[in-house]
Amino acid sequence: MTLLAKYYVPGLCIEDHSIEVPLDWSAPDASERLSLFYRVVCAPENESRDMPLLVFLQGGPGGPGPRPLSPDSDGWIAEAVRHFRVILPDQRGTGRSSRVQASVARRFGTPRALADYLHHFLADSIIRDFEHLRRTEFGGRRWVTLGQSYGGFLTLTYLSIFPEAVLASFTAGGIPAIDAGPDTVYEHTVRKMMMKTRRYYERYPGDAARVAAVADALADGDVRLPNGDPLTVRRLQMLGGGMGMKPAPERLHWLFDQAFADGDGSVVCAGGIAGEDGASSAASVSSASRRPTLTDGFLMNVLSETESYNRPLYWTLQEFIYLNGGAEGQCAPADWAADRQIARHADMAPDARPLCFIGEAALPDMFATDSSLRPFRDAEELMMHDTRWGMIYDLDRLASNEVPLQAAVYHDDMYVPSELSLASLEHIGASHAWVTNEFEHDGIHGDSVFPRLYNEALDRGDLRAVFADRYC
């Protein structure tokens, strides 16, 4: 095990490591090599103890592993290091694992070559990386998995391909629709986007007029973000990406609170003519002289909330995480499923008022106007029509699964619909669900969700194999 560095942050001992993996696991000896970076984390008092292993499967797609400031900075870690030595990998293409970004995209001569390259950054390849890591760097010891969001998708891929490697699994907001494609998923999530927007305006009714005034200003003329990207109404709608997290309504409220530079920052001083329900008069849309001046800080905050420089794979791979090629490697194309489902709802149009926000949906407009995504645009278009994909779920294996799986299902989850999660769990052996509306999608980052999952599994006897013999 190659050690790159060892150090301490408050309450944690951390080791940095890296190994090589093939880009293409179907031809490992002939393939380009990638770096797979991972951290091993434990409580300082357990540094020399032989602890069982827990590997964290990060959400995403395209999300690097956590960078903890302390055990409490990411709530689940404090509980996990009490019982486990924790492995935090950066999934291929993220963090310090052969990071994919615009400069990498530009090295390919054709969009098809880039598209083919990106096919290797999905669940089937990620899990083969982790299994190689387990076998080569941890002596083949079986481990426990904890999957957050997309990490739950990865969990089911792991249980489909290498169930013998896993002692027990935990997931939080991460049980996908295992027998449905992206259209079914977005039929549900689009309705939840609309519901979350309604609840936001119900909580802060004055914000309907403020948001409408900003949207009218964008529709009326050329507004640029600090990096030069055009701020379209569609991009403004993408501020809803975090509406499935707490405290999203408050974050949006305070973001729009400082949108206008004129006078006291009210809609009236800014020249907006809108009712409390956000419905705009024709005058507010047509009169450039009354266009409000947006603050530099607001524009910077919009850029910060919607930019993709730090995670281009998140949007580039978004729809493809739902495509299961199965044993034949074939399935229907994604074909911009989110965009098609959104287009079915007039309330989600850019000119609708009150303006509806959009969350976790990759749209063509983003790849045309966002400079951090534009290098991927032509490859993305090709991938949207591809029909050959790897197998991510083996439905027969999942039905006969014997690895204890404890899942937190968030009833109001905007990104992973609970009704689809529960339908999937009915067809996964040895699975147990805790359904709650106390938390949003990011509940794992608090101090309650993982301890609850852990104790339920412990009380059920599902962790016997984990803590056998010397671990008692």
LUMFILO-82833 format. One line per 3 residues: number of its first residue (from 1); their letters; for each residue x, y, z of C-alpha. Coordinates in Angstrom, 1 decimal, decimal comma, always signed. Example, Ala and Ser with C-alpha at 12.3 -4.5 7.8 and 13.67 -1.06 7.14 Angstrom:
BEGIN
1) as) +12,3:-4,5:+7,8  +13,7:-1,1:+7,1 $
//
This chain:
BEGIN
1) mtl) +0,0:+0,0:+0,0  +1,7:+3,2:-1,2  +1,5:+5,9:+1,4 $
4) lak) +1,6:+9,5:-0,1  +1,1:+11,3:+3,2  +0,0:+10,9:+6,8 $
7) yyv) -1,4:+13,7:+9,0  -4,0:+14,6:+11,5  -7,0:+16,9:+11,5 $
10) pgl) -8,8:+17,5:+14,8  -10,2:+14,2:+15,9  -9,0:+12,2:+12,9 $
13) cie) -5,9:+10,4:+11,7  -5,7:+10,4:+7,9  -3,5:+8,6:+5,3 $
16) dhs) -3,4:+9,5:+1,6  -2,9:+6,7:-0,9  -3,1:+6,2:-4,7 $
19) iev) -3,1:+3,2:-7,0  -3,5:+2,6:-10,7  -6,5:+1,2:-12,4 $
22) pld) -7,3:+0,6:-16,1  -9,6:+3,0:-17,9  -11,3:+0,1:-19,6 $
25) wsa) -11,9:-3,0:-17,3  -12,9:-5,1:-20,3  -9,3:-4,8:-21,6 $
28) pda) -7,3:-4,1:-18,5  -3,9:-4,9:-19,9  -4,3:-2,9:-23,1 $
31) ser) -6,0:+0,1:-21,6  -4,9:+3,6:-20,6  -4,2:+3,8:-16,8 $
34) lsl) -5,9:+6,1:-14,4  -5,0:+7,1:-10,8  -7,4:+6,1:-8,1 $
37) fyr) -6,9:+8,2:-5,0  -8,2:+7,3:-1,6  -7,9:+8,2:+2,0 $
40) vvc) -7,9:+5,9:+5,0  -9,4:+7,6:+8,1  -9,7:+6,5:+11,7 $
43) ape) -10,0:+8,0:+15,2  -6,5:+8,7:+16,6  -7,1:+6,3:+19,5 $
46) nes) -7,8:+3,5:+17,0  -4,8:+4,2:+14,8  -3,0:+0,9:+15,8 $
49) rdm) -6,1:-1,2:+16,2  -7,2:-3,8:+13,7  -10,6:-2,3:+12,9 $
52) pll) -13,2:-3,5:+10,4  -13,4:-1,6:+7,1  -16,1:+0,7:+5,8 $
55) vfl) -15,9:+2,2:+2,3  -17,9:+5,3:+1,6  -19,6:+5,5:-1,7 $
58) qgg) -19,9:+9,2:-2,5  -23,0:+10,8:-4,1  -22,8:+12,4:-7,5 $
61) pgg) -22,3:+11,4:-10,2  -18,9:+13,1:-10,4  -18,5:+13,7:-6,7 $
64) pgp) -15,1:+13,4:-4,9  -14,9:+11,8:-1,5  -15,4:+14,0:+1,6 $
67) rpl) -12,6:+16,3:+2,9  -13,4:+16,2:+6,6  -12,5:+19,1:+8,9 $
70) spd) -13,2:+17,1:+12,0  -15,4:+14,0:+12,8  -18,4:+16,3:+13,2 $
73) sdg) -17,9:+18,3:+10,0  -19,7:+15,5:+8,1  -22,0:+14,0:+10,7 $
76) wia) -21,8:+10,3:+9,7  -18,0:+10,2:+10,1  -18,1:+10,7:+13,9 $
79) eav) -20,2:+7,6:+14,3  -18,3:+5,6:+11,7  -14,8:+6,0:+13,1 $
82) rhf) -16,1:+4,7:+16,5  -16,5:+1,3:+14,8  -14,5:+1,2:+11,6 $
85) rvi) -11,5:+2,2:+9,7  -13,0:+4,3:+6,9  -11,9:+4,4:+3,3 $
88) lpd) -12,8:+7,6:+1,4  -12,1:+7,1:-2,4  -12,3:+9,8:-5,0 $
91) qrg) -14,3:+8,1:-7,7  -12,5:+8,0:-11,1  -12,5:+11,4:-12,8 $
94) tgr) -13,1:+13,3:-9,5  -11,0:+14,9:-6,8  -7,4:+13,6:-7,2 $
97) ssr) -8,4:+10,5:-9,2  -7,4:+11,4:-12,8  -9,7:+14,4:-12,7 $
100) vqa) -11,9:+15,0:-15,7  -12,4:+18,7:-16,6  -12,5:+20,9:-19,7 $
103) sva) -8,8:+20,6:-20,4  -9,2:+16,8:-20,6  -12,2:+17,1:-22,9 $
106) rrf) -10,3:+19,3:-25,3  -7,6:+16,7:-25,8  -9,9:+14,4:-27,8 $
109) gtp) -10,0:+14,9:-31,6  -13,6:+14,1:-32,0  -16,8:+14,2:-29,9 $
112) ral) -17,2:+10,5:-30,4  -13,8:+9,8:-28,9  -14,7:+11,9:-25,9 $
115) ady) -18,1:+10,3:-25,5  -16,5:+6,8:-25,6  -14,0:+7,9:-22,9 $
118) lhh) -16,8:+9,2:-20,7  -18,6:+5,9:-20,9  -15,9:+4,6:-18,6 $
121) fla) -16,8:+6,8:-15,7  -20,1:+5,2:-14,6  -21,1:+2,7:-11,9 $
124) dsi) -19,8:-0,5:-13,5  -16,3:+0,9:-13,8  -16,3:+2,7:-10,5 $
127) ird) -17,2:-0,5:-8,6  -14,6:-2,5:-10,4  -12,1:+0,1:-9,3 $
130) feh) -13,2:-0,3:-5,7  -13,1:-4,1:-5,9  -9,6:-4,0:-7,2 $
133) lrr) -8,7:-1,7:-4,4  -10,2:-4,1:-1,8  -8,3:-7,1:-3,2 $
136) tef) -4,9:-5,5:-3,8  -4,6:-3,0:-0,9  -6,7:-4,5:+1,8 $
139) ggr) -5,8:-8,2:+1,4  -9,2:-9,1:+0,1  -10,9:-8,4:+3,4 $
142) rwv) -14,6:-8,0:+3,1  -15,9:-4,6:+4,0  -19,0:-2,6:+4,8 $
145) tlg) -20,4:-0,1:+2,4  -22,1:+3,2:+3,1  -23,7:+4,9:+0,1 $
148) qsy) -25,1:+8,4:+0,0  -27,4:+9,4:-2,9  -25,7:+8,1:-6,0 $
151) ggf) -23,6:+6,1:-3,6  -26,7:+4,0:-3,1  -26,9:+3,3:-6,8 $
154) ltl) -23,2:+2,2:-6,6  -24,2:+0,0:-3,7  -26,7:-1,9:-5,8 $
157) tyl) -24,1:-2,3:-8,5  -21,7:-3,7:-6,0  -24,3:-6,2:-4,8 $
160) sif) -25,0:-7,1:-8,4  -21,4:-7,7:-9,5  -19,4:-8,6:-6,3 $
163) pea) -21,8:-9,4:-3,5  -19,2:-11,7:-1,9  -17,0:-8,7:-1,2 $
166) vla) -19,6:-7,0:+1,1  -20,4:-7,8:+4,7  -23,3:-5,3:+5,1 $
169) sft) -24,5:-2,2:+3,3  -26,0:+1,1:+4,4  -27,6:+3,6:+2,0 $
172) agg) -29,1:+7,1:+2,6  -31,4:+8,6:+0,0  -29,9:+6,3:-2,6 $
175) ipa) -32,1:+3,4:-3,7  -32,8:+3,9:-7,4  -35,6:+2,6:-9,6 $
178) ida) -33,8:-0,6:-10,6  -36,2:-1,5:-13,4  -37,0:+1,9:-14,9 $
181) gpd) -35,2:+4,4:-17,1  -34,7:+8,2:-16,8  -38,2:+9,1:-18,2 $
184) tvy) -39,9:+7,4:-15,3  -37,5:+9,0:-12,8  -38,0:+12,5:-14,2 $
187) eht) -41,8:+12,1:-14,3  -41,6:+11,9:-10,6  -38,8:+14,4:-9,9 $
190) vrk) -40,3:+17,1:-12,1  -43,5:+17,0:-10,0  -41,4:+17,2:-6,9 $
193) mmm) -39,5:+20,3:-8,3  -42,9:+22,0:-8,8  -44,0:+21,0:-5,3 $
196) ktr) -40,8:+22,3:-3,7  -41,2:+25,6:-5,6  -44,7:+26,0:-4,3 $
199) ryy) -43,7:+25,4:-0,8  -40,9:+27,9:-1,1  -43,2:+30,7:-2,3 $
202) ery) -45,8:+29,7:+0,4  -43,0:+30,1:+3,0  -41,7:+33,4:+1,5 $
205) pgd) -44,6:+34,8:-0,5  -42,9:+38,1:-1,3  -40,1:+36,2:-3,1 $
208) aar) -42,4:+35,4:-6,0  -42,3:+39,0:-7,0  -38,6:+39,3:-6,4 $
211) vaa) -37,8:+36,2:-8,5  -40,2:+37,3:-11,2  -38,5:+40,7:-11,4 $
214) vad) -35,1:+39,1:-11,8  -36,4:+36,7:-14,4  -38,0:+39,6:-16,3 $
217) ala) -34,7:+41,5:-16,3  -32,9:+38,5:-17,8  -35,6:+38,0:-20,4 $
220) dgd) -35,4:+41,7:-21,3  -31,7:+42,0:-22,1  -28,1:+40,6:-22,0 $
223) vrl) -27,0:+40,0:-18,4  -23,6:+38,4:-17,9  -22,2:+36,5:-14,9 $
226) png) -18,8:+37,5:-13,6  -17,1:+34,9:-15,7  -18,7:+36,2:-18,9 $
229) dpl) -21,4:+33,5:-19,2  -24,9:+34,7:-20,2  -27,3:+34,6:-17,3 $
232) tvr) -30,5:+33,2:-18,9  -33,8:+32,6:-17,2  -33,2:+28,9:-17,6 $
235) rlq) -29,9:+29,2:-15,7  -31,7:+31,2:-13,0  -34,1:+28,3:-12,7 $
238) mlg) -31,2:+26,0:-12,0  -30,8:+27,7:-8,6  -33,4:+25,1:-7,6 $
241) ggm) -30,6:+22,4:-7,7  -30,3:+22,6:-3,9  -34,0:+22,7:-3,1 $
244) gmk) -33,9:+19,1:-1,9  -31,5:+20,0:+0,9  -32,0:+21,8:+4,2 $
247) pap) -32,2:+24,8:+4,6  -32,8:+25,4:+0,9  -35,7:+27,8:+1,2 $
250) erl) -33,8:+30,1:+3,5  -30,7:+30,0:+1,3  -32,8:+31,0:-1,7 $
253) hwl) -34,6:+33,7:+0,3  -31,4:+35,4:+1,4  -29,8:+35,0:-2,1 $
256) fdq) -32,7:+37,0:-3,7  -32,9:+39,4:-0,7  -29,8:+41,1:-2,1 $
259) afa) -30,6:+40,9:-5,8  -31,3:+44,5:-6,5  -28,9:+47,4:-6,2 $
262) dgd) -31,4:+50,2:-6,5  -32,6:+52,1:-3,4  -33,4:+49,9:-0,5 $
265) gsv) -33,3:+46,8:-2,7  -37,1:+46,3:-2,8  -38,9:+45,3:-5,9 $
268) vca) -40,5:+48,7:-6,2  -37,2:+50,6:-6,0  -35,7:+48,2:-8,5 $
271) ggi) -38,5:+49,1:-11,0  -40,1:+45,7:-11,0  -43,9:+45,7:-11,5 $
274) age) -45,2:+42,5:-10,1  -47,9:+41,3:-7,8  -47,2:+39,3:-4,7 $
277) dga) -47,9:+36,1:-6,7  -45,1:+37,0:-9,0  -47,3:+37,6:-12,1 $
280) ssa) -45,6:+40,4:-14,1  -47,3:+43,1:-16,1  -46,4:+43,7:-19,7 $
283) asv) -44,8:+47,0:-18,7  -42,2:+45,2:-16,5  -41,2:+42,9:-19,3 $
286) ssa) -41,1:+45,5:-22,1  -39,6:+48,6:-20,5  -35,8:+48,4:-20,6 $
289) srr) -35,7:+51,7:-18,7  -37,2:+50,0:-15,7  -34,9:+47,0:-15,8 $
292) ptl) -33,5:+46,6:-12,2  -29,8:+46,8:-11,6  -28,7:+43,4:-10,2 $
295) tdg) -26,0:+43,5:-7,6  -22,5:+42,2:-8,3  -22,8:+40,0:-5,2 $
298) flm) -26,0:+38,4:-6,5  -24,5:+37,6:-9,8  -21,4:+36,1:-8,1 $
301) nvl) -23,7:+34,0:-5,9  -25,6:+32,8:-8,9  -22,4:+31,8:-10,6 $
304) set) -21,2:+30,0:-7,5  -24,4:+28,1:-7,2  -24,7:+27,1:-10,8 $
307) esy) -21,1:+26,7:-12,1  -19,7:+23,3:-13,0  -16,0:+23,9:-13,0 $
310) nrp) -15,7:+21,8:-9,8  -17,9:+19,0:-11,0  -18,4:+18,8:-14,8 $
313) lyw) -19,1:+15,1:-14,6  -22,1:+15,8:-12,3  -24,1:+17,2:-15,3 $
316) tlq) -22,3:+15,4:-18,1  -23,2:+12,0:-16,7  -26,4:+12,9:-14,9 $
319) efi) -29,0:+11,1:-17,1  -26,7:+8,1:-17,8  -26,7:+6,8:-14,3 $
322) yln) -30,2:+5,5:-14,9  -29,2:+3,5:-18,0  -28,8:-0,2:-17,3 $
325) gga) -27,5:-2,1:-20,3  -28,1:-5,5:-18,6  -26,5:-8,7:-19,8 $
328) egq) -26,9:-7,6:-23,5  -25,4:-4,2:-23,0  -28,4:-2,5:-24,7 $
331) cap) -31,1:-0,1:-23,6  -33,2:+2,8:-24,8  -31,3:+6,1:-25,1 $
334) adw) -31,7:+8,9:-22,5  -32,5:+11,4:-25,2  -32,6:+14,4:-22,9 $
337) aad) -35,3:+12,8:-20,7  -35,3:+15,6:-18,1  -35,8:+18,3:-20,8 $
340) rqi) -38,6:+16,4:-22,4  -40,4:+15,9:-19,1  -40,0:+19,6:-18,1 $
343) arh) -41,4:+20,7:-21,5  -44,6:+18,9:-20,7  -45,3:+21,4:-17,9 $
346) adm) -46,2:+24,9:-18,9  -45,6:+26,0:-15,3  -41,9:+25,2:-15,7 $
349) apd) -41,3:+27,4:-18,8  -38,9:+30,3:-18,6  -41,7:+32,8:-19,2 $
352) arp) -44,1:+31,3:-16,6  -44,7:+33,4:-13,5  -44,3:+32,7:-10,7 $
355) lcf) -41,0:+31,2:-11,9  -40,6:+27,5:-11,1  -37,1:+26,3:-10,1 $
358) ige) -35,4:+23,2:-11,5  -33,4:+20,7:-9,6  -30,9:+18,1:-10,7 $
361) aal) -31,8:+18,0:-14,4  -29,2:+18,2:-17,2  -30,6:+20,5:-19,9 $
364) pdm) -29,3:+21,3:-23,4  -29,2:+25,0:-22,5  -26,6:+24,4:-19,8 $
367) fat) -24,2:+22,9:-22,4  -24,7:+25,8:-24,7  -24,3:+28,7:-22,2 $
370) dss) -22,2:+27,3:-19,3  -18,5:+27,7:-20,3  -17,5:+24,9:-17,9 $
373) lrp) -19,8:+22,5:-19,8  -19,4:+23,7:-23,3  -16,3:+21,5:-24,1 $
376) frd) -18,6:+18,5:-23,4  -21,6:+19,6:-25,5  -21,1:+17,7:-28,7 $
379) aee) -20,1:+14,5:-26,8  -23,1:+14,9:-24,6  -25,4:+15,1:-27,6 $
382) lmm) -23,9:+11,8:-28,9  -24,3:+10,1:-25,5  -27,9:+11,2:-25,2 $
385) hdt) -28,6:+8,9:-28,3  -26,3:+6,0:-27,4  -27,9:+2,7:-26,8 $
388) rwg) -24,9:+0,6:-25,6  -24,3:+0,8:-21,9  -22,8:-1,4:-19,2 $
391) miy) -24,7:-3,5:-16,7  -25,3:-1,7:-13,5  -28,0:-3,9:-11,9 $
394) dld) -28,5:-7,6:-12,0  -32,2:-7,9:-11,0  -31,9:-11,7:-10,4 $
397) rla) -28,9:-11,3:-8,1  -30,5:-8,4:-6,2  -33,7:-10,5:-5,7 $
400) sne) -31,6:-13,3:-4,1  -29,3:-10,9:-2,3  -28,2:-12,1:+1,1 $
403) vpl) -26,0:-9,1:+2,2  -27,9:-7,1:+4,9  -29,0:-3,8:+3,4 $
406) qaa) -30,3:-1,0:+5,6  -31,7:+2,0:+3,7  -32,8:+5,4:+4,8 $
409) vyh) -35,6:+6,5:+2,5  -36,5:+10,2:+2,7  -40,3:+10,5:+2,1 $
412) ddm) -40,0:+14,0:+0,5  -36,8:+13,4:-1,4  -36,7:+15,6:-4,5 $
415) yvp) -33,8:+13,7:-6,3  -34,5:+10,0:-5,5  -38,3:+9,6:-5,3 $
418) sel) -39,3:+7,6:-2,2  -42,1:+5,8:-4,1  -39,5:+4,4:-6,6 $
421) sla) -37,1:+3,5:-3,8  -39,7:+1,5:-1,9  -40,8:-0,3:-5,1 $
424) sle) -37,2:-1,3:-5,7  -36,6:-2,5:-2,1  -39,6:-4,9:-2,5 $
427) hig) -37,4:-6,8:-5,0  -34,1:-6,7:-3,1  -33,4:-9,5:-0,7 $
430) ash) -32,3:-8,9:+2,9  -33,2:-5,2:+2,6  -34,8:-3,1:+5,2 $
433) awv) -36,2:+0,5:+4,9  -36,4:+3,3:+7,4  -38,8:+5,8:+5,9 $
436) tne) -38,7:+9,3:+7,4  -39,8:+12,9:+6,5  -37,6:+14,4:+9,2 $
439) feh) -34,7:+14,8:+6,8  -34,1:+16,0:+3,3  -31,8:+14,4:+0,8 $
442) dgi) -28,6:+15,4:+2,7  -29,7:+13,9:+6,1  -26,6:+11,7:+6,3 $
445) hgd) -24,5:+14,8:+6,9  -26,2:+15,3:+10,3  -25,6:+13,3:+13,5 $
448) svf) -28,7:+11,2:+13,4  -29,2:+9,2:+10,2  -26,1:+6,9:+10,2 $
451) prl) -26,3:+6,1:+14,0  -30,0:+5,1:+13,4  -29,1:+2,9:+10,5 $
454) yne) -26,2:+1,4:+12,3  -28,1:+0,6:+15,5  -31,0:-0,9:+13,6 $
457) ald) -28,7:-3,2:+11,8  -26,9:-4,0:+15,0  -30,1:-4,8:+16,8 $
460) rgd) -31,3:-7,1:+14,0  -28,0:-9,0:+14,1  -27,0:-7,9:+10,6 $
463) lra) -23,5:-7,0:+11,8  -22,6:-10,3:+13,3  -20,1:-11,0:+10,6 $
466) vfa) -18,6:-7,6:+10,9  -17,7:-7,8:+14,6  -17,0:-11,5:+14,9 $
469) dry) -14,1:-12,8:+17,0  -11,5:-10,2:+17,9  -13,8:-7,2:+17,0 $
472) c) -16,3:-8,0:+19,8 $
//
